[in-house]
Amino acid sequence: MKHLESIEEFTQLRDNGRTIFMFSANWCPDCRFIDPVLPEIEAEFSEFTFIHVDRDDFIDICQQLDVYGIPSFVAFENGKELGRFVSKDRKTQEEIEAFISGLK
């Protein structure tokens, strides 16, 4: 999964195409729990671009999107929010896949 590098990149990705931003942090054990399944999820939903957003590096984006728990997912298509799976709870592969399936 590609890591977000700038606020400008966030805006460009949000406004062009179908993008799912995964908000995470290195110190988050629930985020590390889902790391092994993320490549499989990305492959299954290849119509989306998946972007890892480090919550500590991009706290302004988190505040703007009301993302206060991690891991969390927010999906956009051409600038319009499609959906969000935002909470502080641990997420399973099945829950993440169900969320993304519901976006179609």
N, C-alpha and C positions, 0 to 999 in steps of 0.2 A: 504494500500500500504506500502510495506517495505521501510524503509529509508536506504540509502546508509551509510555505516559506515567507509569505508576506500578506499583509491585509489586501494589497492590490491583487495578488493572486487569488485570494478568497473571493473578492468581488467578481473577477473575471470568470472563475469557475462556477460561482453561484448563478451568474447571469447568462451563461452559455452552456446549453446541453443539460444532461441529467447527472446530477452530482449528489453523492451522499457523503456528508462530513461526519466523521467519527471523532468525537471529543474524548480525549484520554489524557493520561499523564504517566510518566515512568514509575512513579511511586504507588500507583493505584493497583492493588491486588486483583480487583474484579476486572480491570482492564487486561491484565496479564492473563487472566483465566480464559478470555476469548481469543487471545492472539493466535493460538494454533489453528483455529477454525476460520479465521478471516480470509486466507487465500482461497479456500473452498467456497466461501460465500461470494467473494469477488468473482470467481469463475462462473458461478451459477447465475449471477445477475450482471452479466457483462454489458448490459445496456446502460449501466451506471458507471460513472467514474467515482472511485472511492478515494477519499482524502482524509488522512490522519491529521487532526488538529490537536496540538499539545496545549492543553488548557492553561498551563502555566505561562507559555509563551504568548498566547492570544487571549488573555483574560477579557480584553475589550470586546472581542467577537462573542465570547461566552455571555457577557452581560447583555450585549445587544440582542442576542437570540434567547435570553432567559435560560441558559444552560448552566445549571448550578450543581448538577450531579453527573458523575461519570461512572462508567462509560455511557455515552449518549450518542444518538444518531439523529441528524436532521437532513432531510432530502429536499432538493430543489430541482426544478426544471425551468430553465430560461428565466431565472429570477423569481419564480413563484414557489413558495414553500409547498411541497407535496404532502409532507407529514413529518412527525417527530416521534422518536422513541427516547424520551428524556426522563431519567430518574437516576437516583444514586444506587439502585439495586443491581445486583449481579444479573447479567443476561445470559441466556443459553443460546446455542446455535439455532435451535428451533424457534425461539422467540424473535431473534433477529431476522431469520428467514421469513417468518410470518409477517413481520412489520414490512419488510421490503415487498413481499408478494402483494400486500394490501395497497401498495402505491401504484400498481399497474392499472 
